[in-house]
Amino acid sequence: MRRVHCYKEFRGVWSGVLLARKEARALEALAARLDEATGNERVLALQAVFTRDPGQAHAVLSPRFSPPSPRAGGFIYDSLHVLMRDIHDDGRAHWGTTRGWFAADPRWMAQCEAWTTLPDDRSAWGEREAQGIVELAARLRKRT
């Protein structure tokens, strides 16, 4: 069990290093793990998708947002968190310019508008994720 945990830690650390380098091959490798990754590793893969081409991120990610399921809810929730990091760092607004991930594609604003009022059957998304999606989408709409 410890070996598996160490491997995941190792993979997570190297994923962060690859993301920081912003080289095309490194970003491709991280983005390719999007469907297998979970937790922090999925967040790094999402960041790679946005860093690689912010204008195409919506097209790459939107098929993973439906149909309503806990997995789709997780993708939405994590994607919104990554978009929020474009505007906030550690809960504080950026002092400098943002990376422009949210502004790169107007479909994100429309998507956030739709996500502020999820269907009544929130259990399809996962109750915790559904509430988080509504709150994050509303905060992103206000900030832009």
C-alpha positions as CSV (number, residue, x, y, z in Angstrom):
1,M,0.0,0.0,0.0
2,R,2.8,2.4,0.8
3,R,4.4,1.8,-2.6
4,V,1.1,2.8,-4.4
5,H,0.8,6.0,-2.2
6,C,4.5,6.9,-3.0
7,Y,3.9,6.4,-6.7
8,K,0.9,8.7,-6.6
9,E,2.8,11.3,-4.7
10,F,5.7,11.0,-7.1
11,R,3.4,11.3,-10.1
12,G,1.7,14.3,-8.7
13,V,5.0,16.1,-8.0
14,W,6.3,15.5,-11.5
15,S,3.0,16.5,-13.0
16,G,3.4,19.9,-11.2
17,V,6.9,20.2,-12.5
18,L,5.8,19.4,-16.1
19,L,3.0,21.9,-15.9
20,A,5.3,24.7,-14.6
21,R,7.6,24.2,-17.6
22,K,4.8,24.9,-20.1
23,E,6.4,22.9,-22.9
24,A,4.0,21.6,-25.5
25,R,5.0,17.9,-25.1
26,A,4.7,18.2,-21.3
27,L,1.3,19.8,-21.5
28,E,0.1,17.1,-24.0
29,A,1.3,14.4,-21.6
30,L,-0.6,15.9,-18.7
31,A,-3.8,16.6,-20.7
32,A,-3.7,13.0,-22.0
33,R,-4.3,11.8,-18.4
34,L,-7.5,13.8,-18.0
35,D,-9.9,10.8,-18.1
36,E,-7.8,8.5,-15.8
37,A,-6.8,11.2,-13.3
38,T,-8.6,11.9,-10.1
39,G,-8.1,14.5,-7.3
40,N,-5.1,16.8,-7.6
41,E,-3.8,14.9,-10.6
42,R,-7.1,15.7,-12.5
43,V,-6.7,19.4,-11.5
44,L,-3.2,19.4,-13.0
45,A,-4.5,17.8,-16.2
46,L,-7.2,20.5,-16.4
47,Q,-4.6,23.2,-15.9
48,A,-2.6,21.7,-18.7
49,V,-5.7,21.8,-21.0
50,F,-6.2,25.5,-20.2
51,T,-2.5,26.3,-20.5
52,R,-2.1,24.5,-23.8
53,D,-4.9,26.4,-25.6
54,P,-7.4,28.4,-23.5
55,G,-9.6,29.0,-26.5
56,Q,-10.1,25.3,-27.1
57,A,-10.4,24.2,-23.5
58,H,-14.2,24.4,-23.6
59,A,-14.4,22.2,-26.7
60,V,-12.1,19.6,-25.1
61,L,-13.8,19.6,-21.7
62,S,-17.5,20.0,-22.5
63,P,-18.2,16.4,-23.6
64,R,-17.1,15.3,-20.1
65,F,-19.8,17.5,-18.5
66,S,-22.8,15.3,-19.5
67,P,-24.8,13.3,-19.0
68,P,-25.5,14.3,-15.3
69,S,-23.5,11.9,-13.2
70,P,-21.2,12.1,-10.2
71,R,-18.2,11.9,-12.6
72,A,-19.5,14.7,-14.8
73,G,-20.2,16.7,-11.6
74,G,-16.6,16.2,-10.5
75,F,-15.3,17.4,-13.9
76,I,-17.5,20.5,-13.7
77,Y,-16.5,21.2,-10.1
78,D,-12.8,20.8,-10.8
79,S,-13.0,22.8,-14.1
80,L,-14.7,25.7,-12.2
81,H,-12.0,25.6,-9.5
82,V,-9.3,25.8,-12.2
83,L,-11.1,28.8,-13.8
84,M,-11.4,30.4,-10.4
85,R,-7.7,30.1,-10.0
86,D,-7.4,32.3,-13.1
87,I,-9.0,35.1,-11.1
88,H,-7.9,34.2,-7.5
89,D,-4.8,32.9,-6.0
90,D,-5.2,31.4,-2.5
91,G,-8.6,33.0,-2.2
92,R,-7.2,36.5,-3.0
93,A,-7.8,38.4,-6.2
94,H,-4.8,38.6,-8.5
95,W,-2.9,41.8,-8.3
96,G,-1.5,41.4,-11.8
97,T,-3.0,40.3,-15.0
98,T,-4.9,37.0,-15.2
99,R,-4.0,34.1,-17.5
100,G,-7.2,34.8,-19.5
101,W,-8.5,31.3,-19.3
102,F,-12.1,32.3,-18.5
103,A,-12.1,35.2,-21.0
104,A,-10.6,33.1,-23.8
105,D,-14.0,31.5,-24.7
106,P,-17.4,33.2,-24.2
107,R,-19.0,29.8,-23.8
108,W,-17.7,29.6,-20.2
109,M,-19.9,32.6,-19.2
110,A,-22.9,30.9,-20.8
111,Q,-22.0,27.6,-19.1
112,C,-21.7,29.3,-15.7
113,E,-25.1,31.0,-16.3
114,A,-26.6,27.5,-16.9
115,W,-24.8,26.0,-13.9
116,T,-26.1,28.6,-11.4
117,T,-29.5,26.9,-11.6
118,L,-28.9,23.1,-11.8
119,P,-31.9,20.8,-12.2
120,D,-33.9,19.9,-9.1
121,D,-32.4,16.4,-9.2
122,R,-29.0,17.4,-7.9
123,S,-28.3,13.9,-6.7
124,A,-27.5,13.0,-10.3
125,W,-24.5,15.3,-10.0
126,G,-23.6,14.3,-6.5
127,E,-25.0,16.5,-3.8
128,R,-21.8,18.1,-2.6
129,E,-20.6,18.7,-6.2
130,A,-23.9,20.2,-7.2
131,Q,-23.9,22.8,-4.4
132,G,-20.2,23.6,-5.2
133,I,-21.0,24.0,-8.9
134,V,-23.8,26.4,-8.2
135,E,-21.7,28.5,-5.9
136,L,-18.5,28.6,-8.0
137,A,-20.5,29.4,-11.2
138,A,-22.2,32.3,-9.5
139,R,-18.9,33.6,-8.2
140,L,-17.3,33.4,-11.6
141,R,-20.2,35.2,-13.2
142,K,-19.8,38.1,-10.7
143,R,-16.1,38.4,-11.2
144,T,-16.0,38.8,-14.9
